[in-house]
Amino acid sequence: MSAHDEFVDYYSILGVSPSADVEEIKKAYRALVRKVHPDVMPGAGTSVLFRLVHEAYSVLSDPERRAEYDRRWQARWESRGACLRLHLIPSRASLPVMSAPQILYVLVKIEPARPHVAPRLPLHLCLVIDRSNSMKGRRLEHVKAAALELTNHLESSDRLALVAFHNRAEVIWPLGPVRERYRLSIELEKLTAEGGTEIYQGLLLGFQELFRTRQAGVHSHLILLTDGRTYGDEDQCQMLADQAREVGIRISAFGIGEDWNDMLLDEIAARSGGVSGYIASPEEIRRRFLEHLSMLQDRYAEDVRLIVEPAQGTMVNAVWQIAPELRIPTRGDSGWYLGPLQASRPIQMLIEFALPPLEPGFLEVARLRTWAHILGNPPQVEEAELPIQVHVLPEAPLTTAPPEPVLEALSRIVIYRMQERAWEDIRAGRWTEGARKLQEVGTRLLELGAKDLAQQALTIATQLLQGHSASRSQELALKYGTRMLMLPPPRS
């Protein structure tokens, strides 16, 4: 077994942060050494634990030895490839010997290994716009204005296509440059709202518009905007999203108003590697379009995947994607699909492992591998790999709280899942139970500093307790608000 494999996390042994100063380290050492001294805590393995505590203090209290150790500590939890960097933060780096299973959380951060110096790829963007009867009036007018505004932010190498749909779909602007905005404005003015909503028709035509002009070194993306529910073609929409991902076309889906199918749009986006979102009012359309365009222009890699290979006896209980948005990622034969990686914002995942009964020594929990298409001309495929290993102590060390980034990630998952259960209660007529859960959501959001979202949750809870129903717009606002809670980057 290599020295790297047998690395001992002295910070975890003492129960201090890697940023702890000398006084904190000394205080933790004195408290521990009294507790684990063989005369105070007799038993098999106590002398080993006592030795580890003393060893940890002797290294971390010496500036030169600590500096050298910190370099090894950083390398222990980080893998830096040519293009990708994989960084891990376990909930605990040392575990006690136990005859019962244990839970271990690992926060995974995937980010560019170097500044994004490659030239930005040309963007082929297709807007697929719902023009069914329910879009009549301000909604359709704001969509037209937003589509026209997008052209001001596209570069000369970018291309734009516009597809409008109701019961059937038509190409309003074939994929191409937008040099004459007045011509585009004339075509947009002709759009009127009529008919029903058949999302698959619009998605298929938009997909075909991007697919027929597909070429290497180009980023293809489809943005769907709808305010209605489609009926009978949901499976076709999801299958098309799978096909889009396979050929490198991403789909992002946004719903406006209250009467659209959020579960369908979430699934379309997740399967294809895009994002989904809620637009509360027509006035927000322009801002959301421009924000999304900015995100597309910031891309570093596409089709990022996470492969988890657990050791024998270890189980993966759950995988959550925490950033750039909270969701359960789609799983395929080649791992979990995480979508794109932005140059300025990492992808963050939280993995829950169930560990078998442990014996003293070093345990490899799993090996993680990431796989991504790094954008550039030419594009390249990059992989990064890193083992998750923990030190199993013969006697239970002092229980220390998980690192703050892990706690923050868990808090956001708990909040999101709790609001989901609250709405399940409300839809089933259990208003009081739903209201109590939303009160808890509001309290936890206040603790995170998300005051506006907290107020939304508490307001809905008060309404319910007073016998008033909650609106669909309130449900969507809270769902997507909690999902998009900003998670700060993990601190090393």
Buried (B, 14 or more C-beta within 10 A) or exposed (E): EEEEEEBBBBBBBBBBBBEBEEEBBBEBBEBBBEBBBEEEBEEEBBBBBBEBBBEBBEBBEEEEEBEEBBEEBEEBBBBBBEBBBBBBBBBBBBBBBBEEBBEBBBBBBBBBBEEBEBEBBBBBBBBBBBBBEBBEEEBBBBBBBBBBBBBEEBEEEBBBBBBBBBEEBBBBBEBEEBEEEEEBBEBBEEBEBEBBBBBBBBBBBBBBBBBEBEEEEBBBBBBBBBBBBBEEBBEBBBEBBEBBBEEBBBBBBBBBBBEBBBEBBBBBBBBBBBBBBBBBEBEBBBEBBBEBBEBBBBBBBBBBBBBBBBBEEBEBEEBBBBBBBBBEBBEEEEBBBBBBBBBEBBBBBBBBBBBBEBEBEEBBBBBBBBBBBBBBEEBEEBBBBBBBBBBBBBBBBEEBEBBEBBBBBBBBBEBBBBBBBBBEBBEEEBBEBBBBBBBBBBEBBBEBEBEEBBEBBBBBBBBBBEEEEBEEEBBBBBBBBBBBBEBEEBEB
